[in-house]
């Protein structure tokens, strides 16, 4: 009789302990309840993630440019100098004619010797956008093996659950 009583007491204590474990999470309207399972192992699942990053790529390119120069300044300076020289050469009414001829001749000479520009080489920085693909190997989830009330289950989770895992339990008739 003592053996039966001890067995009954042990079963009652076990049932109360299991029920007490789930008591914090009451039954829901759909008949489900919550409990805690012991995690046996959690194996990381690794995967490759690709990220496209736009980057600006620049380089120097040699280009040829044309400088138009400044011939107007040379023409003006030549005309002034020619006019002054013509003015000093002539006398009387001839002085005016000498000034005009000196200015025209000086302008022509100044235009010919002035800077008419030219071609020169320089560098120009050019940029364009390129896509760079970055690959990283990282943890994408965890394959978790856990025990709930003596049965062992397996699930893939997005996080490492630690030592214990909260489970949702729902029992339905098998029909």
GIRA-V362794 format. One record per backbone hydrogen bond with DSSP energy under -0.5 kcal/mol. NH is the residue of the N-H (numbers start at 1). CO is the residue of the C=O. E is the energy in kcal/mol with one decimal. If there is no record, write none. Layout:
NH/CO/E, NH/CO/E
This chain:
5/1/-2.3, 6/2/-2.5, 7/3/-2.4, 8/4/-2.6, 9/5/-2.5, 10/6/-2.6, 11/7/-2.4, 12/8/-2.6, 13/9/-2.6, 14/10/-2.4, 15/11/-2.6, 16/12/-2.5, 17/13/-2.5, 18/14/-2.5, 19/15/-2.6, 20/16/-2.7, 21/17/-1.7, 22/18/-1.3, 23/19/-0.7, 25/22/-1.5, 26/24/-0.6, 28/32/-2.9, 31/28/-1.6, 33/169/-2.9, 34/25/-1.0, 35/167/-2.3, 37/165/-2.9, 38/147/-2.2, 39/163/-2.8, 40/145/-2.8, 41/145/-1.7, 43/143/-2.8, 44/42/-0.5, 45/141/-3.0, 46/44/-0.6, 47/138/-2.8, 49/47/-0.5, 49/136/-2.9, 51/134/-2.7, 53/51/-0.6, 53/132/-3.3, 54/52/-0.5, 55/130/-3.2, 57/55/-0.6, 57/128/-3.0, 58/56/-0.5, 59/126/-2.4, 61/124/-2.7, 63/122/-3.2, 65/120/-3.2, 67/118/-3.6, 68/66/-0.5, 70/115/-1.6, 74/70/-0.9, 75/71/-2.2, 76/72/-2.4, 77/73/-2.4, 78/74/-2.4, 79/75/-2.3, 80/76/-2.3, 81/77/-2.4, 82/78/-2.7, 83/79/-2.5, 84/80/-2.4, 85/81/-2.5, 86/82/-2.7, 87/83/-2.0, 88/84/-1.5, 89/85/-1.2, 90/86/-1.9, 94/91/-1.4, 95/92/-1.0, 96/92/-0.6, 97/93/-1.1, 98/94/-2.9, 99/95/-2.3, 100/96/-2.2, 101/97/-2.7, 102/98/-2.5, 103/99/-2.2, 104/100/-2.4, 105/101/-2.6, 106/102/-2.7, 107/103/-2.2, 108/104/-2.1, 109/105/-2.4, 110/106/-2.8, 111/107/-2.2, 112/108/-1.8, 113/109/-2.1, 114/110/-1.1, 116/114/-0.6, 118/67/-1.6, 120/65/-2.6, 122/63/-2.7, 124/61/-2.7, 126/59/-3.0, 126/124/-0.5, 128/57/-2.1, 130/55/-3.0, 132/53/-2.7, 132/130/-0.5, 134/51/-3.3, 134/132/-0.6, 135/133/-0.5, 136/49/-2.4, 138/47/-2.7, 138/136/-0.6, 140/45/-3.1, 141/45/-1.1, 142/157/-2.9, 143/43/-2.9, 144/142/-0.7, 144/155/-3.6, 145/41/-2.8, 146/153/-2.3, 147/38/-2.8, 148/151/-2.7, 151/148/-1.8, 153/146/-3.3, 155/144/-2.4, 157/142/-3.0, 157/155/-0.6, 161/159/-0.7, 164/161/-0.5, 165/37/-2.5, 167/35/-2.7, 169/33/-4.1, 169/167/-0.5, 171/31/-0.5
